[in-house]
Amino acid sequence: MFDKATNIELKRINRNNIYRTVIAQKKTSKQEIAYQLNLSLPTVTQNLNELMEIGLVEEKGTFQSTGGRKAKIISSNPRARVALGLDITRNHVNLVMVDLEASVLRSVRKRISFQADEKYFQTLKRMIHDMVKSVNVPPNHILGVGVSLPAIVGDDDKTLKYAPLLNTSLDLYQDLSPYIDYPYRFINDANAGGFAELYSGTTGKNTLYLLLSNSVGGAIIMDGKLYYGEGRRGGEFGHMTLVPDGRPCYCGKIGCVDAYCSA
């Protein structure tokens, strides 16, 4: 049983690594993938066939011959799936649709004050519906919705542990359930920004991301991964003491960065 589980996990890892390599390289061949990942050609071929069956990768012609048989060009199909990003702030809602290469297909920004009530939630539902309709995406091609919030989010990506800026119930995940028709998860707004930078591949393995909005937040990337810290408060730079005995902050302390800096 253990060996079977290990093999399944290994296959998942191999397929993910192969797919990420195809995305990163834009145009590649199965021979090049096998070389880069130190995998056998049959393993790469089998995984590519599975990815092709679900439309995530495709063959696009052949490379020029260097003397032998022409290698087939393997590329990703970025529009095979899409995802939505919903950024909720105290005064605005931002909604984007991105493809598998994180290219923005649609975006909309609406000025609306946050209220955990029927009218507000219906507005979110209508925004999502209109965007999906405008791009004409089949519902089963939508991976889900990432909901970023100025809040401390629990390990389950559902629970709000601390959300004073929104002044809302910590059961917001359940409150939203009737209004979002796709899988969704919560993420701290600064961590969402840090993750986007990490996914873009333009940052180093160790990076500090600073978010200036209605409040000050941040994300820490260490060794190519988001660092959450104790209680998922690792990047809460806004609540470092800037001025001892200074202005009161909404968090209950005094002299915080957030009490002096915002955009």
FIGUTI-378527 format. One line per 2 residues: number of its first residue (from 0); their letters; for each residue x, y, z of N, C-alpha, C. Coordinates in pm, whole numbers, plus 50000, padded with zeros to 5 digits. Each point is the difference from the previous one (the first is absolute). Layout:
<nodes>
NUM	a	X Y Z X Y Z X Y Z ~ ...
</nodes>
This chain:
<nodes>
0	mf	50083 49880 50000 49917 50120 50000 50087 50125 50000 ~ 50107 49999 50082 50089 50115 50009 50070 50024 49867
2	dk	50048 49890 49938 50069 50013 49871 49907 50056 49893 ~ 49874 49956 50003 49903 50048 49902 49976 50149 50018
4	at	49984 50043 50126 49979 50142 50027 50121 50081 49959 ~ 50119 49946 50026 50123 50070 49963 50010 50016 49849
6	ni	49965 49896 49926 50005 50006 49854 49901 50102 49944 ~ 49881 50006 50060 49899 50097 49956 50050 50142 50024
8	el	50060 50022 50116 50052 50133 50032 50116 50036 49907 ~ 50086 49904 49972 50113 50025 49910 49951 50036 49860
10	kr	49897 49929 49955 49944 50030 49868 49941 50140 49996 ~ 49934 50039 50108 49942 50135 50007 50110 50105 49995
12	in	50107 49976 50074 50111 50095 50001 50064 50011 49863 ~ 50021 49885 49935 50059 50001 49866 49914 50077 49901
14	rn	49869 49974 50006 49911 50067 49905 49998 50150 50023 ~ 49997 50041 50128 50002 50143 50030 50129 50065 49952
16	ni	50112 49933 50025 50129 50056 49958 50010 50009 49848 ~ 49948 49900 49931 50001 50001 49853 49914 50115 49949
18	yr	49883 50016 50058 49910 50107 49955 50061 50138 50027 ~ 50061 50018 50117 50063 50128 50031 50116 50030 49907
20	tv	50071 49895 49961 50111 50019 49905 49949 50045 49865 ~ 49890 49941 49955 49941 50040 49871 49957 50147 50006
22	ia	49937 50041 50109 49956 50140 50014 50120 50093 50000 ~ 50104 49965 50076 50117 50086 50012 50076 50014 49869
24	qk	50007 49892 49923 50080 50000 49878 49925 50055 49879 ~ 49869 50012 50008 49916 50046 49888 49999 49898 49886
26	kt	50116 49970 49944 50014 49898 49896 50112 49904 50041 ~ 49969 49873 50006 50100 49903 50040 49970 49867 49931
28	sk	50080 49900 50029 49979 49865 49945 50005 49901 50115 ~ 49946 49882 49976 50002 49900 50107 50142 49958 50032
30	qe	50089 50004 49901 50140 49967 50025 50064 50102 50094 ~ 49969 50128 49977 50055 50106 50084 49943 49991 50142
32	ia	49872 49969 50012 49939 49985 50132 50066 49885 50076 ~ 50019 49888 49932 50064 49884 50064 50139 50036 50049
34	yq	50073 50078 49920 50136 50040 50037 49999 50094 50121 ~ 49911 50100 49997 49997 50099 50107 49956 49940 50133
36	ln	49905 49909 49996 49945 49943 50124 50063 49868 50039 ~ 50093 49954 49917 50067 49871 50026 49899 49887 50012
38	ls	49906 49998 49905 49898 49895 49994 50019 49919 49873 ~ 49949 49878 50002 50008 49917 49880 49905 50053 49893
40	lp	50033 49976 49874 49915 50046 49890 49861 49936 50005 ~ 49987 49870 50031 49865 49941 50012 49916 50066 50109
42	tv	50063 50037 50113 49927 50068 50108 49948 50135 49953 ~ 50086 50075 49932 49961 50132 49949 49888 49985 49897
44	tq	50015 49904 49909 49901 49979 49895 49864 49965 50058 ~ 49997 49910 50098 49874 49959 50062 49930 50119 50066
46	nl	50077 50079 50073 49941 50115 50069 49953 50107 49901 ~ 50076 50021 49895 49958 50097 49899 49871 49956 49931
48	ne	49988 49871 49975 49877 49948 49938 49879 50026 50090 ~ 50019 49982 50131 49890 50024 50094 49964 50149 50004
50	lm	50103 50086 49995 49975 50144 50000 49931 50044 49871 ~ 50035 49935 49889 49935 50032 49873 49854 49957 50001
52	ei	49970 49888 50063 49862 49949 50004 49906 50098 50069 ~ 50051 50072 50098 49915 50097 50071 50022 50142 49949
54	gl	50076 50012 49891 50012 50127 49930 50099 50100 50056 ~ 50083 49960 50097 50092 50095 50062 50124 50027 49917
56	ve	50043 49903 49920 50113 50021 49910 49961 49953 49861 ~ 50076 50043 49900 49970 49962 49863 50127 50000 49916
58	ek	49997 49927 49890 50111 49998 49906 49977 50110 49896 ~ 50108 50074 49970 49990 50110 49904 50115 49992 49899
60	gt	49993 49904 49912 50102 49988 49897 50126 49931 50048 ~ 50110 50026 49931 50128 49936 50034 50112 50103 49998
62	fq	50105 49971 50077 50120 50083 49996 50079 49969 49872 ~ 50087 50092 49962 50087 49973 49886 50093 49885 50035
64	st	50027 49917 49903 50084 49883 50022 50146 50040 50019 ~ 50067 49933 50093 50144 50020 50020 50077 49879 49949
66	gg	49935 49923 49915 50067 49884 49942 49922 49872 50017 ~ 49915 49996 50102 49921 49880 50025 49853 50027 49974
68	rk	49916 49921 50064 49856 50017 49985 49956 50129 50067 ~ 49912 50074 49935 49953 50127 50055 49919 49976 50128
70	ak	50036 50076 50104 49927 49988 50127 49872 50082 49994 ~ 49892 49946 50056 49873 50071 50002 50003 50111 50105
72	ii	49940 50113 49964 49991 50113 50091 49885 49978 50097 ~ 50032 50006 50128 49899 49986 50106 49979 50137 50063
74	ss	49876 50046 50005 49967 50129 50061 49880 49984 50092 ~ 49987 50094 50091 49883 49999 50087 49881 50059 49924
76	np	49882 49968 50046 49877 50059 49948 49942 50086 50112 ~ 50045 50125 50010 49966 50082 50117 49852 50024 50019
78	ra	49921 49994 49893 49857 50026 50013 49920 49874 50031 ~ 50070 49889 50024 49929 49876 50033 49921 50014 50130
80	rv	50051 50080 50090 49933 50025 50127 50022 50147 50036 ~ 49910 50055 50079 50017 50137 50048 49967 50002 50149
82	al	50041 50108 50065 49969 50019 50141 49961 50145 50022 ~ 49926 50022 50106 49956 50135 50036 50068 50045 50128
84	gl	50033 50127 50004 50055 50060 50121 49909 50112 50046 ~ 49952 49991 50122 49908 50099 50056 50068 50068 50118
86	di	50032 50128 49983 50069 50075 50105 49900 50091 50069 ~ 49973 49970 50125 49903 50077 50078 50076 50093 50094
88	tr	49974 50130 49988 50058 50097 50091 49886 50073 50071 ~ 50038 50093 50083 49898 50073 50076 49911 50085 49909
90	nh	50057 50050 49889 49926 50094 49915 49984 49957 49855 ~ 50066 49893 49958 49996 49958 49861 49991 49848 49988
92	vn	49961 49956 49881 50009 49859 49962 50072 49995 49865 ~ 50102 49918 49992 50071 49977 49875 49980 49854 49960
94	lv	49965 49978 49874 49978 49865 49950 50082 49981 49872 ~ 50076 49891 49994 50078 49970 49880 49977 49855 49960
96	mv	50019 49974 49871 50003 49864 49950 50137 49978 49935 ~ 50067 49892 50037 50132 49971 49945 50001 49860 49941
98	dl	50091 49981 49903 50016 49866 49944 50110 49926 50074 ~ 50041 49885 49949 50096 49916 50071 50142 50055 49998
100	ea	50024 50103 49920 50129 50067 50001 49993 50131 50076 ~ 49890 50019 50073 49976 50119 50083 49983 50127 49918
102	sv	49968 49986 49871 49968 50117 49918 49857 50045 50032 ~ 49983 50129 50018 49868 50054 50035 49912 50007 49876
104	lr	49887 49931 50004 49906 49998 49888 49895 50110 50014 ~ 49956 50024 50121 49903 50105 50029 50027 50053 50140
106	sv	49967 50127 50020 50009 50057 50135 49896 50110 50014 ~ 49951 50016 50120 49901 50104 50028 50019 50046 50145
108	rk	49982 50128 50021 50013 50057 50134 49872 50078 50029 ~ 49946 49978 50117 49874 50066 50038 50015 50063 50137
110	ri	49964 50126 50010 50003 50066 50129 49874 49964 50077 ~ 50016 49929 50106 49887 49959 50084 50052 49970 50140
112	sf	49941 50059 50098 50043 49978 50138 49959 49861 50046 ~ 50091 49935 50071 49970 49864 50046 49887 50000 50102
114	qa	49904 49913 49975 49891 49976 50094 49964 49852 49990 ~ 50001 49932 50110 49967 49856 49998 49849 49983 49998
116	de	49940 50040 49888 49855 49989 49990 49960 49951 49860 ~ 49872 49976 49983 49946 49944 49876 50035 50086 49878
118	ky	49985 50130 50010 50025 50089 49886 50145 49990 49954 ~ 50091 50002 50095 50143 49992 49965 50033 49865 49937
120	fq	49953 49893 50059 50031 49866 49948 49938 49979 49862 ~ 49883 50055 49977 49937 49990 49868 50082 50076 49896
122	tl	50060 50110 50041 50087 50075 49909 50119 49916 49958 ~ 50061 49931 50095 50112 49912 49969 49958 49890 49903
124	kr	49885 49939 50028 49951 49893 49914 49977 50049 49858 ~ 49943 50119 49987 49972 50055 49868 50130 50033 49925
126	mi	50099 50052 50071 50129 50031 49937 50065 49873 49945 ~ 49997 49894 50079 50060 49873 49956 49924 49944 49881
128	hd	49868 50001 50009 49917 49948 49890 50027 50077 49870 ~ 50004 50133 50008 50020 50082 49881 50137 49976 49938
130	mv	50102 49983 50084 50134 49978 49946 50009 49865 49931 ~ 49947 49896 50062 50003 49867 49939 49925 50002 49867
132	ks	49887 50068 49998 49919 50008 49878 50074 50076 49890 ~ 50073 50105 50036 50068 50083 49901 50113 49926 49930
134	vn	50061 49904 50069 50111 49925 49941 49951 49870 49938 ~ 49876 49964 50029 49939 49879 49944 50081 49875 50036
136	vp	50025 49984 50128 50076 49886 50050 49904 49893 50052 ~ 50016 49875 49959 49917 49893 50057 50020 49992 50151
138	pn	49895 49983 50077 50013 49996 50146 50101 49897 50050 ~ 50011 49885 49931 50094 49897 50047 50145 50033 49967
140	hi	50024 50112 49932 50137 50044 49973 50046 50106 50100 ~ 49914 50033 50095 50036 50098 50103 50052 49925 50122
142	lg	50127 50020 50031 50062 49927 50110 49944 50042 50135 ~ 49969 50128 50014 49948 50048 50127 50026 50148 50016
144	vg	49975 50048 50121 50012 50142 50031 50091 50016 50122 ~ 50103 50080 49984 50084 50037 50113 49950 50133 50054
146	vs	49963 50002 50126 49943 50121 50062 50103 50060 50095 ~ 50055 50115 49963 50100 50064 50086 49932 50103 50089
148	lp	50045 50004 50124 49936 50083 50102 50106 50064 50090 ~ 49973 50119 50053 50089 50058 50100 49972 49936 50136
150	ai	50041 49876 50014 49967 49922 50119 50103 49890 50021 ~ 50008 49951 50122 50080 49882 50029 49914 49878 49973
152	vg	50046 49914 49909 49923 49884 49957 50058 49874 50062 ~ 49914 49911 50046 50044 49877 50064 50063 49901 49904
154	dd	50057 49895 50056 50070 49898 49920 49908 49929 49902 ~ 49869 50001 50027 49906 49931 49911 49958 50085 49880
156	dk	50052 50124 49992 49967 50093 49891 49851 50034 49997 ~ 49933 49983 50112 49858 50031 50010 49971 50090 50120
158	tl	50069 49975 50108 49972 50069 50126 50070 50136 50004 ~ 49927 50103 50039 50060 50129 50028 50034 50006 50148
160	ky	50128 50017 50030 50042 50004 50139 49997 50142 50056 ~ 50015 50098 49908 50007 50139 50045 49970 50089 49880
162	ap	49894 50080 50007 49961 50083 49885 49941 50133 50044 ~ 50074 50080 50077 49943 50125 50052 49970 50104 49893
164	ll	50075 50000 49889 49977 50100 49896 49865 49981 49932 ~ 49954 49877 49994 49870 49973 49937 49886 50002 50100
166	nt	50035 49989 50127 49898 50004 50106 49887 49902 49970 ~ 50039 49875 49974 49901 49901 49959 50008 49875 50087
168	sl	49901 49918 49986 49998 49870 50066 50116 49914 49951 ~ 50056 49921 50087 50107 49910 49959 49946 49881 49923
170	dl	49868 49993 49982 49936 49894 49921 49973 50045 49856 ~ 50080 50093 49950 49976 50055 49867 50001 49893 49892
172	yq	50081 49897 50018 50006 49893 49899 49862 49938 49979 ~ 49933 49969 50108 49866 49942 49990 49899 50101 49947
174	dl	50018 50126 50037 49909 50105 49951 50006 50013 49848 ~ 50119 49980 49943 50018 50015 49856 49954 49878 49920
176	sp	49987 49888 50067 49974 49873 49932 49884 50004 49900 ~ 49886 50061 50031 49889 49999 49903 50024 50088 49877
178	yi	50107 50081 50002 50017 50100 49895 50117 49971 49906 ~ 50083 49903 50032 50112 49965 49912 49980 49856 49954
180	dy	49984 49983 49871 49962 49869 49944 50119 49909 49971 ~ 50120 50042 50036 50120 49923 49972 50077 49977 50129
182	py	50093 49904 50000 50083 49983 50120 50073 50131 50031 ~ 50011 50035 50126 50070 50124 50034 50076 49983 50131
184	rf	50099 50083 50016 50081 49996 50121 50045 50141 50034 ~ 50025 50024 50128 50045 50130 50047 50152 50005 50005
186	in	50054 50120 49981 50142 50022 50017 50020 50144 50045 ~ 50094 50022 50087 50035 50135 50042 50042 50081 49878
188	da	49960 50126 49992 50025 50080 49880 50149 50015 49968 ~ 50082 50023 50101 50144 50014 49975 50061 49867 49957
190	na	49956 49891 50061 50050 49869 49959 49959 49969 49856 ~ 49881 50045 49960 49957 49980 49861 50093 50073 49905
192	gg	50037 50123 50035 50094 50076 49917 50136 49935 49996 ~ 50047 49952 50115 50129 49933 50004 50000 49872 49919
194	fa	49889 49926 50008 49990 49876 49923 49999 50029 49850 ~ 49932 50108 49960 49996 50037 49858 50140 50033 49949
196	el	50078 50071 50081 50138 50031 49961 50082 49872 49990 ~ 49978 49909 50093 50073 49874 49998 49965 49919 49877
198	ys	49872 49995 49966 49953 49922 49885 50051 50058 49870 ~ 50019 50133 49996 50044 50065 49876 50142 49960 49963
200	gt	50077 49954 50099 50137 49958 49973 50097 50115 49987 ~ 49957 50123 50028 50087 50116 49984 50072 50037 50130
202	tg	49963 49937 50110 50064 50030 50127 50104 49894 50032 ~ 50085 50033 50095 50098 49903 50046 49937 49902 50097
204	kn	50081 49907 50048 49950 49899 50094 49975 50059 50137 ~ 50063 50113 50028 49982 50067 50129 49960 50145 49973
206	tl	49874 50031 50027 49945 50130 49962 49908 50054 50109 ~ 50000 50131 50013 49909 50068 50091 49900 50078 49916
208	yl	49871 49975 50022 49894 50069 49925 49926 50093 50095 ~ 49986 50127 49959 49933 50099 50084 49874 50047 49930
210	ll	49888 49996 50071 49870 50043 49947 49956 50128 50070 ~ 49977 50105 49920 49948 50126 50054 49861 50022 49943
212	sn	49901 49998 50087 49862 50020 49958 49931 50081 50109 ~ 49877 49963 50038 49937 50065 50115 50081 49974 50126
214	sv	50078 49895 49995 50086 49965 50112 50134 49954 49943 ~ 50092 49965 50088 50134 49955 49959 50013 49852 50030
216	gg	50041 49924 49902 50021 49857 50020 50123 49955 49925 ~ 50031 49874 50012 50117 49949 49931 50000 49849 49994
218	ai	50089 49949 49917 50018 49856 49988 50149 49971 49992 ~ 50038 49888 50055 50140 49958 50001 50014 49873 49919
220	im	50088 50002 49903 50030 49881 49920 50139 49952 50039 ~ 50007 49878 50051 50127 49942 50042 50021 49868 49927
222	dg	50114 49990 49934 50034 49878 49927 49889 49961 49902 ~ 49943 50099 49935 49898 49974 49898 49863 49965 50053
224	kl	49975 50021 50130 49870 49968 50059 49954 50115 50088 ~ 49867 50016 50008 49946 50100 50091 50026 49959 50144
226	yy	50048 50095 50079 50020 49975 50142 49882 50060 50076 ~ 49926 49915 50069 49880 50045 50070 50027 50043 50144
228	ge	50095 49938 50063 50030 50034 50137 49897 49949 50099 ~ 50025 50027 50126 49909 49954 50105 49865 50071 49988
230	gr	49894 49920 49998 49867 50057 49987 49974 50068 49867 ~ 50083 49968 49901 49991 50061 49866 50012 50152 50004
232	rg	50086 50049 50088 50020 50144 50015 50141 50041 49957 ~ 50067 49915 49924 50140 50024 49967 50028 50130 49928
234	ge	49909 50045 49913 50025 50121 49922 49923 50122 50046 ~ 49954 50000 50124 49920 50112 50049 50090 50117 50042
236	fg	50068 50059 49901 50091 50111 50028 49925 50124 50049 ~ 49874 50010 49964 49922 50116 50040 49982 50014 50149
238	hm	50028 49892 50073 49979 50005 50144 50131 49987 50077 ~ 50110 50035 49931 50126 50021 50069 49996 50141 50060
240	tl	50062 50019 50114 49999 50131 50066 50092 50096 49925 ~ 49943 50108 49950 50077 50103 49931 50030 50118 50091
242	vp	49901 50039 50078 50015 50114 50091 49957 49958 50140 ~ 50094 49980 50091 49963 49965 50138 49908 50108 50060
244	dg	49897 49956 50067 49902 50093 50059 49936 50090 49894 ~ 49983 49945 49879 49945 50079 49889 49850 49988 49989
246	rp	49952 50015 49877 49856 49997 49975 49940 49863 50028 ~ 49873 49998 50040 49934 49869 50018 49974 49935 49864
248	cy	50009 49868 49997 49974 49922 49879 49871 49920 50019 ~ 49934 49968 49891 49875 49924 50009 50020 49863 50063
250	cg	50125 49951 50003 50025 49869 50058 49998 50003 50152 ~ 49999 50122 50058 49999 50013 50145 50131 50044 50059
252	ki	50108 49991 49919 50130 50047 50047 50019 50146 49961 ~ 50115 50057 50036 50028 50138 49964 50134 50007 49926
254	gc	50009 50099 49911 50125 50024 49930 50030 49906 49886 ~ 49902 49924 49953 50025 49905 49890 50027 50073 49869
256	vd	50071 49933 49911 50022 50053 49865 49868 50036 49935 ~ 49900 49916 50019 49869 50019 49936 49933 50130 50043
258	ay	50032 50049 50117 49939 50124 50048 50058 50122 49931 ~ 50110 49982 49928 50068 50112 49935 50010 49987 49848
260	cs	49993 49877 49949 50025 49979 49857 49882 49929 49934 ~ 49961 50050 49885 49899 49934 49917 50006 50066 49863
262	a	49925 49947 49904 50000 50058 49866 49858 50031 49957
</nodes>
